[in-house]
Amino acid sequence: MEFTENFKKSNNFRIEGQMLYIIDENGKELELFVGFDVLTARWSEEGRLIVVSTGGNVRSYENETEYISI
């Protein structure tokens, strides 16, 4: 499933352990289970979601399920 534009435009993230929530401008939440404790997240210029773990691992998400480790 692709990230929709309303979430790609948002820099409003909430982190709860291994869960990452992206909140759009209308208050809708996209819930993403990452599988490791999340330190931070941001969007890249290419529209990929970059997630960093508390242990220093980095993942680049193309969509909600497909990612590569960096």
C-alpha positions in Angstrom: 0.0 0.0 0.0 1.4 3.4 -1.0 1.7 6.3 1.4 -1.0 8.8 0.3 -0.1 12.5 -0.3 -1.9 13.7 2.9 0.5 11.7 5.0 3.6 12.5 2.8 2.9 16.2 3.4 2.9 15.7 7.2 5.8 16.0 9.5 3.6 15.3 12.5 4.9 12.0 13.9 4.1 10.2 17.2 6.4 7.5 18.4 5.4 4.8 20.9 8.1 2.1 21.1 7.9 0.1 17.9 4.8 1.9 16.7 5.1 5.0 14.5 2.0 7.2 13.9 1.8 9.7 11.1 -0.9 12.3 11.6 -2.2 14.3 8.6 -3.6 17.9 8.7 -7.1 16.5 9.3 -6.0 14.5 12.3 -6.2 11.2 10.6 -3.6 8.7 11.8 -1.6 6.1 9.8 -0.3 3.5 12.2 2.9 1.6 11.2 4.5 -1.2 13.2 8.2 -0.9 12.6 9.6 -3.9 14.5 12.2 -2.0 16.5 12.1 0.9 19.0 11.9 4.1 17.0 14.1 7.1 17.8 13.0 9.4 15.0 11.4 9.5 11.5 11.2 11.9 8.6 10.3 12.1 4.9 13.2 12.1 2.4 13.1 14.5 -0.6 12.2 11.5 -2.8 9.1 10.8 -0.7 10.4 7.8 1.2 9.9 7.5 5.0 13.2 7.3 6.8 13.0 5.6 10.2 15.9 5.5 12.7 15.9 3.0 15.6 17.2 3.7 19.1 20.0 1.2 18.3 21.1 3.2 15.2 19.5 1.1 12.5 18.0 3.0 9.6 15.2 1.9 7.2 13.9 3.6 4.1 10.2 2.8 3.5 9.0 3.0 -0.1 5.5 2.2 1.1 3.8 0.8 4.2 5.3 -2.7 3.9 8.4 -2.5 1.7 11.6 -1.2 3.1 15.3 -1.4 2.7 17.9 -1.3 5.6 20.5 1.5 5.1 
